[in-house]
């Protein structure tokens, strides 16, 4: 088994997070920072990174390692082949890169960073377990996106046992609490189009859990998918597909099937906070979807934020040199079964080497923008 770097980072005020876990193949994944991606002014929606850890997720409050299934699972929702949202993705007006641009008008790097990074729509992370507050936080994003006629990309990141106790550990105190939090999250979706990246690393990294806890987590993710769809029939919910350098497609598909992805999702997401080439991810995603089975409408979304030059050498994940921005976010991919290219990890937010984990680092952003 090769040791592979993990993939996600959440939002908040913690230090950045990246982890490495034993897995199949090279994982060279860097996670999104826990305090990096766009965050809503009054909301702690984006996880800030902390330190390198053995898993692909982000940072959040410590979570109980003994999840319990919810007593009231959401009812199954019958859905047709809903069309993917149009190409008008939402750019949240609050992010570290936008703050930097506003404060550095005379910096010679500013024009390129502003046009190539700050101007692009990116995901908004919700990494705090905050019952009572999350509905309003989600609603503030979805309502603003609806007024703009655009589709937001949201990342709920509060699964119990997140990051397998690594640097991004945290989440809800148990699965019953998580189920309730997801219901509150879903209540803020509204009725418009929205893309939900459900719990990065929650499936691909689940091997760290005992079999019983893993099955309980999978059941909770299936409930979450049904809950989100019931709250907003126009929501498209994607489950964790890992990436092309991690698990074999057959293994990832088996885990997704166990998590109910064939019936509770609209497909899978791959490459979150990683660097694997778009063509490799698209081919991998199609193999996973074929092995998963389920409705033909299931598709994939790929994080292309930093994969313009492909992955670095094996074992290098922390702000690797020589990387570049990937394809700009769009839902018009021209690729079979690939619904969107998204920026889930915001480029320029450090993995913890070129700057504090999760912090916007202009030198790194400029290097990515010049590629």
ZABATOR-669533 format. One line per 2 residues: number of its first residue (from 1); their letters; for each residue x, y, z of N, C-alpha, C. Coordinates in steps of 0.05 Angstrom, whole numbers, padded with zeros to 5 digits. Example, Ala and Ser with C-alpha at 12.3 -4.5 7.8 and 13.67 -1.06 7.14 Angstrom:
1	as	00264,-00114,00156,00246,-00090,00156,00264,-00066,00156 ~ 00257,-00045,00142,00273,-00021,00143,00258,00001,00157;
This chain:
1	xx	00017,-00024,00000,00000,00000,00000,00018,00025,00000 ~ 00012,00042,-00018,00027,00067,-00019,00014,00087,00000;
3	xx	00029,00104,00012,00018,00125,00028,00010,00148,00010 ~ -00014,00157,00012,-00023,00178,-00006,-00032,00202,00009;
5	xx	-00028,00226,-00002,-00037,00250,00011,-00066,00253,00010 ~ -00079,00265,00030,-00107,00268,00029,-00117,00292,00015;
7	xx	-00143,00297,00015,-00153,00317,-00003,-00168,00341,00006 ~ -00178,00344,00030,-00196,00366,00035,-00189,00386,00056;
9	xx	-00199,00410,00055,-00195,00429,00077,-00221,00444,00081 ~ -00228,00450,00106,-00253,00463,00112,-00250,00492,00117;
11	xx	-00271,00504,00130,-00270,00533,00135,-00272,00539,00164 ~ -00259,00561,00172,-00261,00569,00200,-00237,00584,00207;
13	xx	-00228,00581,00232,-00204,00596,00240,-00182,00578,00249 ~ -00184,00553,00241,-00163,00534,00248,-00140,00536,00229;
15	xx	-00119,00520,00234,-00097,00519,00215,-00103,00499,00193 ~ -00091,00501,00170,-00097,00485,00147,-00094,00455,00152;
17	xx	-00106,00439,00134,-00105,00411,00138,-00099,00395,00113 ~ -00081,00376,00114,-00075,00358,00092,-00068,00332,00105;
19	xx	-00077,00310,00094,-00069,00285,00107,-00060,00265,00087 ~ -00047,00245,00099,-00038,00223,00082,-00049,00197,00094;
21	xx	-00059,00180,00076,-00070,00155,00086,-00061,00132,00069 ~ -00062,00109,00080,-00055,00086,00063,-00078,00081,00044;
23	xx	-00072,00077,00019,-00093,00073,00000,-00081,00059,-00024 ~ -00098,00055,-00044,-00090,00042,-00068,-00079,00062,-00088;
25	xx	-00055,00060,-00095,-00044,00079,-00115,-00036,00105,-00103 ~ -00025,00122,-00119,-00016,00148,-00110,-00039,00167,-00105;
27	xx	-00039,00180,-00083,-00061,00198,-00078,-00053,00227,-00079 ~ -00029,00233,-00076,-00020,00261,-00078,-00042,00281,-00078;
29	xx	-00058,00280,-00057,-00080,00299,-00055,-00075,00320,-00034 ~ -00082,00344,-00040,-00080,00365,-00020,-00108,00374,-00014;
31	xx	-00114,00379,00010,-00141,00386,00017,-00146,00415,00016 ~ -00171,00423,00013,-00179,00451,00014,-00175,00461,00042;
33	xx	-00167,00485,00045,-00162,00496,00072,-00188,00501,00088 ~ -00185,00498,00114,-00208,00501,00130,-00216,00530,00134;
35	xx	-00200,00548,00126,-00208,00576,00128,-00205,00590,00102 ~ -00203,00575,00081,-00196,00587,00056,-00217,00594,00037;
37	xx	-00232,00576,00027,-00251,00581,00005,-00269,00604,00012 ~ -00286,00612,-00007,-00304,00634,-00002,-00320,00629,00023;
39	xx	-00323,00649,00041,-00339,00645,00064,-00358,00668,00066 ~ -00381,00663,00077,-00401,00684,00079,-00394,00701,00103;
41	xx	-00396,00727,00099,-00387,00746,00119,-00394,00737,00147 ~ -00420,00735,00154,-00425,00727,00182,-00423,00697,00186;
43	xx	-00417,00682,00166,-00417,00653,00169,-00389,00641,00168 ~ -00384,00621,00185,-00359,00607,00184,-00362,00584,00165;
45	xx	-00368,00591,00139,-00374,00569,00121,-00351,00555,00109 ~ -00327,00565,00110,-00305,00551,00097,-00284,00541,00117;
47	xx	-00278,00516,00117,-00259,00505,00136,-00231,00516,00132 ~ -00217,00521,00154,-00189,00529,00151,-00171,00506,00155;
49	xx	-00150,00504,00140,-00132,00481,00142,-00117,00481,00168 ~ -00106,00458,00175,-00089,00457,00199,-00064,00444,00191;
51	xx	-00058,00420,00200,-00032,00408,00192,-00036,00384,00175 ~ -00015,00374,00164,-00017,00350,00148,-00027,00327,00165;
53	xx	-00046,00312,00155,-00056,00290,00171,-00061,00266,00153 ~ -00066,00243,00164,-00070,00219,00147,-00098,00216,00137;
55	xx	-00110,00236,00123,-00135,00232,00110,-00141,00254,00092 ~ -00160,00251,00074,-00166,00272,00054,-00187,00292,00061;
57	xx	-00193,00298,00086,-00214,00317,00091,-00205,00343,00102 ~ -00223,00358,00114,-00216,00384,00125,-00217,00385,00155;
59	xx	-00215,00409,00166,-00215,00412,00195,-00242,00421,00206 ~ -00249,00410,00229,-00274,00418,00241,-00272,00410,00270;
61	xx	-00293,00416,00286,-00292,00409,00314,-00290,00379,00318 ~ -00278,00371,00339,-00275,00342,00344,-00301,00328,00344;
63	xx	-00301,00304,00333,-00326,00289,00331,-00324,00263,00346 ~ -00348,00253,00354,-00349,00227,00367,-00342,00205,00347;
65	xx	-00326,00185,00356,-00319,00164,00338,-00339,00141,00339 ~ -00361,00144,00353,-00381,00123,00354,-00408,00134,00344;
67	xx	-00410,00138,00317,-00435,00149,00306,-00459,00131,00310 ~ -00482,00144,00313,-00507,00129,00316,-00526,00136,00294;
69	xx	-00539,00117,00282,-00558,00123,00260,-00581,00139,00270 ~ -00593,00155,00253,-00616,00171,00260,-00640,00153,00263;
71	xx	-00658,00161,00281,-00682,00144,00285,-00703,00150,00264 ~ -00701,00174,00251,-00721,00181,00231,-00709,00188,00204;
73	xx	-00702,00167,00188,-00690,00173,00163,-00709,00188,00144 ~ -00698,00205,00127,-00715,00220,00109,-00728,00200,00089;
75	xx	-00752,00206,00081,-00765,00188,00062,-00751,00189,00035 ~ -00753,00166,00021,-00741,00166,-00006,-00757,00185,-00024;
77	xx	-00743,00197,-00042,-00755,00216,-00060,-00753,00206,-00089 ~ -00775,00205,-00103,-00774,00196,-00130,-00767,00219,-00148;
79	xx	-00744,00217,-00163,-00736,00239,-00180,-00731,00230,-00208 ~ -00737,00247,-00227,-00732,00241,-00254,-00704,00249,-00262;
81	xx	-00699,00250,-00288,-00673,00257,-00298,-00671,00288,-00299 ~ -00667,00300,-00275,-00665,00329,-00274,-00641,00338,-00289;
83	xx	-00645,00360,-00304,-00623,00371,-00320,-00603,00384,-00302 ~ -00577,00383,-00309,-00557,00397,-00293,-00563,00427,-00294;
85	xx	-00555,00442,-00274,-00559,00471,-00274,-00545,00484,-00297 ~ -00553,00508,-00305,-00540,00521,-00327,-00512,00530,-00319;
87	xx	-00498,00541,-00338,-00470,00547,-00334,-00464,00572,-00317 ~ -00485,00585,-00306,-00481,00609,-00291,-00476,00602,-00262;
89	xx	-00452,00596,-00255,-00445,00588,-00228,-00441,00614,-00211 ~ -00446,00611,-00185,-00446,00634,-00167,-00419,00639,-00155;
91	xx	-00410,00664,-00155,-00385,00671,-00141,-00393,00687,-00116 ~ -00386,00675,-00093,-00393,00689,-00068,-00376,00714,-00065;
93	xx	-00387,00736,-00055,-00372,00761,-00054,-00353,00763,-00030 ~ -00351,00743,-00014,-00332,00744,00009,-00313,00720,00007;
95	xx	-00287,00726,00004,-00267,00705,00003,-00240,00718,00009 ~ -00221,00701,00017,-00194,00712,00023,-00181,00726,-00001;
97	xx	-00185,00714,-00024,-00172,00726,-00048,-00185,00753,-00054 ~ -00211,00755,-00051,-00224,00781,-00056,-00215,00802,-00036;
99	xx	-00212,00793,-00011,-00201,00812,00010,-00173,00821,00002 ~ -00156,00803,-00007,-00129,00810,-00014,-00129,00830,-00038;
101	xx	-00145,00824,-00058,-00147,00841,-00081,-00155,00870,-00073 ~ -00175,00872,-00056,-00185,00898,-00048,-00164,00914,-00032;
103	xx	-00147,00899,-00018,-00127,00913,-00001,-00100,00917,-00015 ~ -00097,00907,-00039,-00071,00909,-00053,-00074,00918,-00081;
105	xx	-00087,00941,-00085,-00093,00951,-00112,-00067,00957,-00127 ~ -00046,00964,-00113,-00021,00972,-00126,-00001,00949,-00129;
107	xx	-00008,00926,-00119,00010,00903,-00121,00012,00894,-00151 ~ 00036,00891,-00162,00038,00883,-00190,00026,00855,-00196;
109	xx	00022,00839,-00176,00010,00813,-00180,-00020,00814,-00181 ~ -00031,00836,-00171,-00060,00839,-00168,-00077,00835,-00193;
111	xx	-00070,00847,-00216,-00087,00844,-00240,-00091,00815,-00248 ~ -00069,00800,-00248,-00071,00772,-00257,-00086,00755,-00236;
113	xx	-00080,00759,-00211,-00095,00744,-00190,-00125,00751,-00191 ~ -00130,00776,-00195,-00158,00785,-00195,-00174,00773,-00218;
115	xx	-00162,00774,-00242,-00177,00764,-00266,-00177,00734,-00268 ~ -00156,00721,-00260,-00154,00692,-00264,-00164,00675,-00241;
117	xx	-00164,00687,-00216,-00173,00672,-00193,-00197,00685,-00179 ~ -00194,00710,-00171,-00216,00723,-00155,-00242,00725,-00171;
119	xx	-00240,00727,-00197,-00265,00731,-00213,-00280,00705,-00218 ~ -00268,00682,-00210,-00281,00657,-00216,-00300,00648,-00193;
121	xx	-00322,00634,-00200,-00339,00623,-00179,-00326,00600,-00165 ~ -00329,00598,-00140,-00317,00576,-00124,-00337,00566,-00103;
123	xx	-00331,00543,-00092,-00349,00531,-00072,-00348,00546,-00046 ~ -00370,00544,-00032,-00372,00555,-00005,-00374,00532,00015;
125	xx	-00356,00531,00034,-00354,00509,00053,-00369,00515,00079 ~ -00383,00495,00090,-00397,00496,00115,-00384,00475,00133;
127	xx	-00364,00482,00148,-00348,00462,00163,-00353,00463,00193 ~ -00370,00480,00202,-00375,00482,00231,-00400,00466,00238;
129	xx	-00399,00450,00259,-00423,00438,00270,-00437,00459,00287 ~ -00457,00471,00275,-00470,00495,00287,-00500,00494,00286;
131	xx	-00513,00474,00299,-00542,00473,00299,-00554,00499,00308 ~ -00575,00507,00295,-00588,00532,00301,-00579,00555,00284;
133	xx	-00555,00553,00272,-00544,00574,00256,-00541,00567,00226 ~ -00538,00541,00221,-00531,00533,00193,-00553,00539,00173;
135	xx	-00578,00537,00181,-00600,00543,00162,-00597,00571,00151 ~ -00594,00590,00169,-00591,00618,00160,-00567,00623,00143;
137	xx	-00545,00609,00150,-00520,00613,00135,-00523,00602,00106 ~ -00535,00579,00104,-00540,00568,00077,-00559,00585,00062;
139	xx	-00581,00594,00075,-00601,00610,00062,-00589,00637,00052 ~ -00570,00648,00066,-00558,00673,00058,-00543,00670,00031;
141	xx	-00531,00646,00027,-00517,00641,00002,-00537,00634,-00020 ~ -00556,00616,-00015,-00574,00608,-00036,-00593,00630,-00045;
143	xx	-00601,00647,-00026,-00618,00669,-00033,-00604,00690,-00050 ~ -00578,00695,-00043,-00563,00714,-00059,-00558,00703,-00087;
145	xx	-00552,00677,-00089,-00548,00664,-00115,-00574,00665,-00131 ~ -00597,00660,-00118,-00622,00661,-00133,-00627,00689,-00144;
147	xx	-00622,00710,-00128,-00626,00737,-00137,-00608,00743,-00161 ~ -00585,00731,-00162,-00566,00736,-00184,-00572,00717,-00208;
149	xx	-00590,00699,-00204,-00597,00680,-00225,-00574,00660,-00230 ~ -00560,00653,-00209,-00537,00635,-00212,-00539,00611,-00193;
151	xx	-00522,00591,-00198,-00523,00566,-00183,-00499,00565,-00163 ~ -00505,00563,-00137,-00483,00561,-00118,-00473,00533,-00115;
153	xx	-00448,00530,-00107,-00436,00504,-00100,-00430,00504,-00070 ~ -00443,00486,-00056,-00441,00485,-00026,-00427,00459,-00018;
155	xx	-00411,00461,00004,-00397,00438,00014,-00403,00434,00043 ~ -00423,00417,00050,-00427,00410,00079,-00404,00392,00088;
157	xx	-00392,00398,00110,-00368,00384,00119,-00368,00381,00149 ~ -00386,00364,00159,-00388,00361,00188,-00394,00332,00196;
159	xx	-00386,00313,00179,-00391,00285,00186,-00376,00277,00211 ~ -00388,00262,00229,-00373,00253,00253,-00348,00237,00246;
161	xx	-00327,00240,00261,-00302,00226,00256,-00288,00236,00231 ~ -00293,00261,00224,-00281,00273,00200,-00251,00271,00201;
163	xx	-00239,00265,00178,-00210,00263,00175,-00198,00241,00192 ~ -00215,00223,00202,-00205,00200,00217,-00187,00208,00240;
165	xx	-00193,00230,00253,-00177,00238,00276,-00152,00253,00268 ~ -00149,00260,00242,-00126,00275,00233,-00129,00304,00238;
167	xx	-00113,00320,00223,-00112,00349,00228,-00138,00363,00223 ~ -00155,00351,00206,-00181,00363,00201,-00203,00349,00217;
169	xx	-00196,00336,00238,-00215,00322,00254,-00237,00340,00264 ~ -00260,00329,00269,-00282,00345,00279,-00308,00335,00268;
171	xx	-00328,00353,00268,-00354,00346,00258,-00374,00344,00280 ~ -00397,00334,00274,-00419,00331,00293,-00411,00310,00314;
173	xx	-00423,00311,00338,-00415,00292,00359,-00425,00264,00355 ~ -00442,00259,00335,-00452,00232,00330,-00469,00234,00305;
175	xx	-00477,00211,00295,-00492,00211,00270,-00521,00221,00273 ~ -00533,00216,00296,-00560,00228,00301,-00559,00258,00300;
177	xx	-00538,00269,00312,-00534,00298,00312,-00528,00308,00283 ~ -00512,00292,00269,-00506,00300,00241,-00531,00299,00224;
179	xx	-00548,00279,00227,-00573,00278,00212,-00590,00303,00217 ~ -00591,00311,00242,-00607,00335,00249,-00594,00360,00236;
181	xx	-00567,00361,00237,-00553,00384,00225,-00558,00386,00195 ~ -00558,00363,00181,-00563,00362,00152,-00591,00371,00146;
183	xx	-00610,00364,00164,-00638,00373,00159,-00639,00403,00161 ~ -00623,00415,00180,-00622,00444,00182,-00608,00456,00158;
185	xx	-00587,00443,00149,-00573,00452,00125,-00592,00453,00101 ~ -00606,00431,00098,-00625,00428,00076,-00647,00449,00076;
187	xx	-00655,00457,00100,-00677,00477,00103,-00669,00504,00091 ~ -00643,00508,00088,-00634,00534,00077,-00630,00534,00047;
189	xx	-00635,00511,00034,-00629,00509,00005,-00648,00525,-00012 ~ -00673,00529,-00004,-00692,00542,-00021,-00702,00523,-00042;
191	xx	-00712,00534,-00065,-00723,00516,-00086,-00708,00518,-00112 ~ -00686,00533,-00112,-00672,00537,-00137,-00650,00517,-00142;
193	xx	-00636,00518,-00165,-00614,00500,-00170,-00591,00505,-00152 ~ -00579,00483,-00142,-00556,00485,-00124,-00540,00459,-00128;
195	xx	-00514,00461,-00126,-00497,00437,-00127,-00486,00433,-00099 ~ -00489,00408,-00089,-00479,00401,-00062,-00457,00380,-00065;
197	xx	-00434,00388,-00055,-00411,00369,-00053,-00412,00357,-00025 ~ -00423,00334,-00023,-00430,00323,00003,-00406,00309,00016;
199	xx	-00395,00322,00037,-00375,00310,00055,-00350,00298,00040 ~ -00332,00316,00030,-00308,00306,00018,-00293,00286,00036;
201	xx	-00283,00265,00025,-00268,00243,00038,-00284,00225,00056 ~ -00310,00230,00058,-00326,00214,00077,-00329,00185,00068;
203	xx	-00326,00180,00042,-00328,00153,00032,-00300,00142,00025 ~ -00285,00157,00010,-00258,00147,00002,-00240,00142,00025;
205	xx	-00244,00157,00047,-00227,00154,00071,-00239,00137,00093 ~ -00262,00124,00087,-00277,00110,00108,-00264,00084,00117;
207	xx	-00243,00075,00103,-00230,00050,00111,-00218,00052,00139 ~ -00214,00077,00149,-00202,00079,00176,-00223,00072,00198;
209	xx	-00248,00070,00191,-00269,00065,00211,-00273,00035,00214 ~ -00281,00026,00238,-00289,-00002,00242,-00313,-00007,00224;
211	xx	-00317,-00032,00216,-00338,-00039,00197,-00365,-00029,00205 ~ -00372,-00031,00231,-00398,-00022,00240,-00402,00008,00237;
213	xx	-00381,00023,00245,-00382,00052,00243,-00383,00061,00214 ~ -00368,00046,00197,-00368,00053,00169,-00396,00049,00157;
215	xx	-00409,00027,00163,-00436,00022,00153,-00455,00043,00163 ~ -00452,00051,00188,-00470,00072,00199,-00465,00099,00185;
217	xx	-00440,00105,00179,-00434,00130,00165,-00447,00129,00137 ~ -00444,00106,00123,-00456,00104,00096,-00486,00108,00097;
219	xx	-00499,00096,00117,-00528,00099,00120,-00536,00128,00124 ~ -00519,00142,00140,-00524,00170,00145,-00521,00187,00120;
221	xx	-00501,00181,00103,-00497,00195,00078,-00521,00191,00059 ~ -00531,00166,00059,-00554,00160,00042,-00578,00177,00052;
223	xx	-00582,00178,00078,-00604,00195,00089,-00600,00224,00081 ~ -00575,00233,00083,-00569,00261,00076,-00576,00267,00048;
225	xx	-00570,00249,00029,-00577,00254,00001,-00607,00256,-00002 ~ -00622,00239,00011,-00651,00240,00009,-00662,00265,00021;
227	xx	-00651,00273,00044,-00660,00297,00058,-00655,00322,00040 ~ -00632,00324,00028,-00626,00347,00011,-00645,00348,-00013;
229	xx	-00650,00326,-00025,-00668,00325,-00049,-00697,00331,-00041 ~ -00705,00321,-00018,-00732,00327,-00009,-00736,00356,-00003;
231	xx	-00716,00369,00008,-00718,00398,00014,-00717,00415,-00011 ~ -00702,00407,-00031,-00700,00422,-00056,-00697,00403,-00079;
233	xx	-00719,00398,-00094,-00718,00379,-00116,-00699,00388,-00138 ~ -00691,00413,-00138,-00673,00423,-00158,-00643,00421,-00150;
235	xx	-00639,00410,-00126,-00612,00407,-00116,-00599,00383,-00130 ~ -00574,00385,-00137,-00559,00362,-00148,-00537,00356,-00127;
237	xx	-00538,00331,-00117,-00522,00323,-00094,-00501,00302,-00104 ~ -00476,00308,-00099,-00455,00290,-00108,-00440,00278,-00084;
239	xx	-00435,00251,-00087,-00422,00236,-00066,-00392,00233,-00072 ~ -00377,00228,-00051,-00347,00227,-00052,-00337,00204,-00070;
241	xx	-00324,00211,-00092,-00313,00191,-00110,-00283,00189,-00108 ~ -00270,00203,-00088,-00241,00201,-00086,-00228,00214,-00110;
243	xx	-00208,00201,-00122,-00196,00211,-00147,-00181,00188,-00160 ~ -00171,00194,-00184,-00160,00173,-00202,-00134,00161,-00191;
245	xx	-00121,00174,-00172,-00096,00164,-00161,-00100,00150,-00135 ~ -00125,00144,-00127,-00130,00133,-00100,-00140,00105,-00103;
247	xx	-00165,00100,-00098,-00176,00072,-00099,-00182,00064,-00128 ~ -00181,00038,-00132,-00190,00027,-00158,-00220,00034,-00162;
249	xx	-00228,00038,-00186,-00256,00046,-00192,-00276,00026,-00180 ~ -00269,00000,-00182,-00288,-00020,-00172,-00291,-00018,-00142;
251	xx	-00269,-00012,-00128,-00271,-00010,-00098,-00287,00015,-00091 ~ -00281,00038,-00104,-00296,00062,-00098,-00325,00059,-00104;
253	xx	-00332,00046,-00126,-00360,00042,-00133,-00374,00024,-00112 ~ -00360,00004,-00102,-00373,-00013,-00082,-00379,00003,-00056;
255	xx	-00361,00021,-00049,-00366,00038,-00025,-00388,00057,-00030 ~ -00389,00069,-00054,-00411,00087,-00061,-00438,00073,-00061;
257	xx	-00438,00048,-00071,-00462,00033,-00071,-00472,00028,-00043 ~ -00453,00021,-00025,-00460,00017,00003,-00471,00042,00016;
259	xx	-00462,00065,00006,-00472,00091,00017,-00497,00100,00003 ~ -00509,00084,-00014,-00534,00091,-00026,-00532,00111,-00049;
261	xx	-00508,00114,-00060,-00504,00135,-00081,-00521,00129,-00106 ~ -00527,00104,-00112,-00542,00098,-00136,-00571,00109,-00134;
263	xx	-00582,00112,-00110,-00609,00121,-00107,-00612,00148,-00093 ~ -00591,00156,-00078,-00594,00181,-00062,-00577,00204,-00073;
265	xx	-00563,00200,-00095,-00546,00221,-00105,-00552,00227,-00134 ~ -00538,00248,-00144,-00539,00254,-00173,-00513,00246,-00186;
267	xx	-00495,00232,-00171,-00470,00224,-00181,-00448,00228,-00161 ~ -00424,00233,-00171,-00400,00233,-00154,-00383,00259,-00160;
269	xx	-00366,00266,-00140,-00346,00287,-00145,-00319,00274,-00142 ~ -00299,00284,-00157,-00272,00274,-00155,-00251,00296,-00154;
271	xx	-00227,00289,-00145,-00204,00306,-00147,-00205,00331,-00128 ~ -00222,00330,-00107,-00224,00354,-00090,-00197,00360,-00078;
273	xx	-00188,00385,-00083,-00163,00395,-00073,-00138,00380,-00083 ~ -00142,00365,-00104,-00119,00349,-00115,-00110,00361,-00142;
275	xx	-00093,00346,-00155,-00079,00357,-00179,-00082,00339,-00204 ~ -00097,00318,-00202,-00098,00299,-00225,-00111,00312,-00249;
277	xx	-00101,00304,-00273,-00110,00317,-00297,-00140,00312,-00302 ~ -00153,00331,-00315,-00181,00330,-00320,-00188,00305,-00336;
279	xx	-00173,00299,-00357,-00179,00276,-00374,-00178,00250,-00358 ~ -00158,00248,-00340,-00155,00224,-00323,-00179,00222,-00304;
281	xx	-00187,00244,-00293,-00210,00244,-00274,-00236,00237,-00288 ~ -00240,00248,-00313,-00264,00242,-00328,-00266,00212,-00334;
283	xx	-00243,00201,-00343,-00243,00172,-00349,-00248,00155,-00324 ~ -00235,00163,-00302,-00239,00149,-00277,-00268,00151,-00268;
285	xx	-00279,00175,-00269,-00307,00179,-00260,-00326,00161,-00276 ~ -00322,00159,-00302,-00339,00142,-00318,-00336,00113,-00310;
287	xx	-00312,00104,-00303,-00308,00077,-00295,-00323,00072,-00268 ~ -00321,00091,-00250,-00334,00088,-00224,-00365,00087,-00228;
289	xx	-00375,00105,-00245,-00404,00106,-00249,-00414,00080,-00263 ~ -00398,00070,-00281,-00406,00045,-00295,-00407,00022,-00275;
291	xx	-00387,00021,-00257,-00386,00000,-00237,-00408,00004,-00216 ~ -00415,00029,-00210,-00435,00035,-00190,-00463,00025,-00200;
293	xx	-00469,00029,-00225,-00495,00023,-00235,-00514,00046,-00228 ~ -00540,00040,-00227,-00559,00062,-00220,-00569,00076,-00246;
295	xx	-00585,00096,-00242,-00596,00110,-00265,-00575,00122,-00284 ~ -00582,00123,-00309,-00563,00135,-00329,-00558,00164,-00324;
297	xx	-00576,00177,-00309,-00573,00206,-00304,-00550,00213,-00285 ~ -00539,00193,-00271,-00518,00199,-00253,-00493,00209,-00268;
299	xx	-00481,00230,-00258,-00458,00242,-00271,-00436,00247,-00251 ~ -00417,00263,-00259,-00394,00270,-00242,-00387,00299,-00244;
301	xx	-00376,00310,-00223,-00364,00337,-00223,-00335,00334,-00215 ~ -00317,00350,-00226,-00288,00347,-00222,-00277,00374,-00212;
303	xx	-00261,00373,-00191,-00248,00397,-00181,-00223,00402,-00199 ~ -00224,00424,-00214,-00203,00430,-00233,-00186,00454,-00224;
305	xx	-00189,00462,-00198,-00177,00487,-00190,-00147,00489,-00193 ~ -00133,00466,-00189,-00103,00468,-00189,-00091,00445,-00206;
307	xx	-00105,00435,-00225,-00095,00411,-00239,-00086,00417,-00268 ~ -00080,00442,-00273,-00072,00449,-00301,-00047,00436,-00311;
309	xx	-00028,00429,-00293,-00004,00416,-00301,-00003,00387,-00291 ~ -00025,00377,-00281,-00026,00350,-00271,-00013,00347,-00244;
311	xx	-00011,00323,-00233,-00001,00318,-00206,00029,00321,-00205 ~ 00040,00329,-00181,00069,00330,-00177,00079,00302,-00174;
313	xx	00105,00300,-00169,00117,00273,-00165,00104,00260,-00140 ~ 00106,00234,-00140,00093,00218,-00118,00102,00228,-00091;
315	xx	00082,00230,-00073,00088,00238,-00045,00089,00267,-00040 ~ 00087,00284,-00061,00088,00313,-00057,00060,00324,-00059;
317	xx	00051,00336,-00038,00023,00346,-00038,00021,00375,-00027 ~ 00041,00384,-00013,00038,00409,00001,00048,00433,-00016;
319	xx	00029,00448,-00027,00036,00471,-00044,00058,00464,-00064 ~ 00055,00442,-00079,00077,00433,-00097,00083,00454,-00119;
321	xx	00108,00457,-00125,00117,00476,-00145,00109,00465,-00173 ~ 00107,00484,-00192,00102,00476,-00219,00074,00469,-00226;
323	xx	00055,00475,-00208,00027,00469,-00213,00014,00494,-00227 ~ -00010,00490,-00237,-00023,00512,-00252,-00053,00510,-00248;
325	xx	-00067,00532,-00252,-00096,00532,-00252,-00107,00512,-00273 ~ -00129,00499,-00267,-00141,00482,-00286,-00164,00496,-00301;
327	xx	-00181,00481,-00313,-00203,00493,-00328,-00221,00510,-00309 ~ -00230,00532,-00320,-00247,00549,-00304,-00274,00535,-00299;
329	xx	-00288,00542,-00277,-00313,00529,-00270,-00334,00532,-00291 ~ -00347,00510,-00297,-00369,00511,-00317,-00385,00485,-00315;
331	xx	-00410,00487,-00324,-00427,00463,-00326,-00429,00454,-00355 ~ -00415,00468,-00372,-00415,00461,-00401,-00389,00447,-00407;
333	xx	-00387,00421,-00402,-00361,00407,-00404,-00357,00394,-00431 ~ -00379,00388,-00445,-00376,00373,-00470,-00367,00345,-00467;
335	xx	-00366,00335,-00442,-00357,00308,-00436,-00380,00290,-00427 ~ -00381,00266,-00437,-00402,00247,-00429,-00400,00242,-00399;
337	xx	-00423,00245,-00386,-00427,00239,-00357,-00410,00257,-00339 ~ -00399,00279,-00349,-00385,00298,-00333,-00402,00323,-00332;
339	xx	-00415,00328,-00309,-00435,00350,-00307,-00422,00377,-00303 ~ -00398,00379,-00291,-00386,00405,-00286,-00357,00402,-00279;
341	xx	-00342,00423,-00285,-00315,00428,-00274,-00319,00450,-00254 ~ -00310,00445,-00229,-00314,00464,-00207,-00288,00471,-00194;
343	xx	-00288,00494,-00180,-00265,00500,-00163,-00275,00497,-00134 ~ -00270,00473,-00124,-00279,00467,-00096,-00257,00477,-00077;
345	xx	-00232,00473,-00083,-00210,00484,-00068,-00203,00510,-00082 ~ -00203,00532,-00068,-00197,00558,-00080,-00167,00561,-00084;
347	xx	-00158,00565,-00109,-00129,00568,-00115,-00117,00591,-00100 ~ -00093,00586,-00089,-00079,00607,-00075,-00081,00604,-00045;
349	xx	-00099,00587,-00036,-00101,00582,-00007,-00082,00559,-00001 ~ -00063,00564,00016,-00040,00547,00021,-00047,00520,00034;
351	xx	-00032,00500,00027,-00035,00474,00041,-00019,00474,00067 ~ -00003,00495,00071,00012,00497,00096,00042,00499,00092;
353	xx	00052,00500,00067,00080,00502,00062,00089,00530,00053 ~ 00074,00541,00034,00081,00568,00024,00069,00590,00041;
355	xx	00051,00582,00059,00039,00601,00078,00025,00585,00100 ~ 00013,00598,00119,-00002,00584,00139,-00024,00568,00126;
357	xx	-00028,00543,00135,-00048,00527,00123,-00075,00541,00123 ~ -00087,00542,00099,-00114,00554,00097,-00113,00584,00091;
359	xx	-00089,00596,00092,-00087,00625,00087,-00083,00630,00057 ~ -00093,00653,00048,-00088,00661,00021,-00059,00670,00018;
361	xx	-00045,00659,-00001,-00016,00665,-00004,-00012,00676,-00032 ~ -00008,00702,-00035,-00007,00714,-00062,00015,00703,-00079;
363	xx	00038,00696,-00068,00060,00685,-00085,00051,00659,-00097 ~ 00038,00642,-00081,00028,00616,-00091,00006,00620,-00112;
365	xx	-00012,00638,-00106,-00033,00644,-00125,-00022,00654,-00152 ~ -00002,00671,-00150,00010,00682,-00174,00024,00660,-00190;
367	xx	00038,00641,-00176,00051,00619,-00189,00030,00602,-00204 ~ 00008,00596,-00191,-00013,00580,-00204,-00025,00595,-00228;
369	xx	-00028,00621,-00225,-00040,00637,-00247,-00022,00639,-00271 ~ 00004,00638,-00266,00023,00640,-00288,00030,00612,-00299;
371	x	00026,00591,-00283,00028,00563,-00290,00053,00554,-00303;
